[in-house]
Amino acid sequence: MLNNVFGLLPEEIELSGDSKLPVYRKQQLLTWLYKQYCADPDKMLNLPSELRDSLSQRYSFVLPEIQTRLKASDNAVKFGLKLEDGSIIESVLIPEARKRTLCISSQVGCARACSFCSTGKMKLRRNLEIHEIIGQIIVASADLKNTEAEATRLSNLVFMGMGEPLDNAGNVFQVLRILQHSSTLAFSPRRTTLSTCGVVPGIIQMADSGIKAKLAVSLNSAIPTKRDQLMPINMQYPLTELKQALLYFRRKSSFRITLEYVLIPGVNMALEDLKALKRFVGDISCKLNFIPFNPAPASEYRAPTSEECAHFMQQAQSLPQAVTLRKSRGADVLGACGQLRNHSKEENIDE
Ligand code: SAH
């Protein structure tokens, strides 16, 4: 199997066995890949034809194939993408004022089985390869370029799609190194967020390896027994260890931490939940982002009403940290947080 060119750092790409090629040829190739979002060597007309041929022989240029493209009433676009082995993954492009945020997947399915999340119900099928993660960005960037009048680029990237990024940390960290490289997208680390359900060794590894990205951690409850039920990972890495890892990350990294908290009525929105949350976050410097629960078909929980959210947010003002309520996007195409999963025919049959 040929290496996919979208899985390589610029210095790992070898143009040909001919060392006499001028150095600008590689930059021309990178411009096609990362500025034109072109994945067809035959169209790279400023490259000599022998070089185009040798590139096609050396590397695969395959991108995920858009199978479905659903636009929600709020203009969020959910892409259903087919990979070379037939797996389907999803990414969601969220426009907001001048921001264009892409929410990307890091795995096919997820092993972590959070009780409120649709992806968790699929179980883990496999990790995504580096080029399959970068491919989502290229496909969405090309779509933006073709559909928006002004030249618009992705501005923000969040690893909040399908999968647990820190269960695929090696590939996800390499994706960040490639994207942030000055010859590719030079993507801003401060506009990149990696969201984890709390994989403690991954958080420590991220801090130690100097990976540049903001960290978001899905907390959802600060009461141990409740978090065990919502997020089985809490039995492996309990709240006390998670807190130590967050403090360690704060000491080692200049990037901010956001704690995410899905609001589920009757589960984690009572006064005792807020008190526990306050105790947990006490001395951590972070932001708190509350997310109204998005129900998926056959979900055992219900969405909070806007009054319930407003009431909760009013009480949350007593926290010393900055608190925000996330606006849910793309829900009418099942593209909102926690709604991403593979809706293949096969699966619909067993449901
Ligand atoms: N595995 C990573 C990233 C995927 S989930 C993680 O757990 O962080 C991204 C965010 O969506 C998390 O904060 C998660 O708590 C939230 N989420 C999951 N299911 C949801 C749902 N049904 N409604 C609202 N938010 C949900």
Residues whose N, C-alpha, C, O or C-beta is under 5 A from the ligand:
A	BS01	SAH	F116 C117 F159 M160 G161 G163 E164 P165 S195 T196 C197 S218 E260 V262 I291 P292 F293 N294 C337 G338
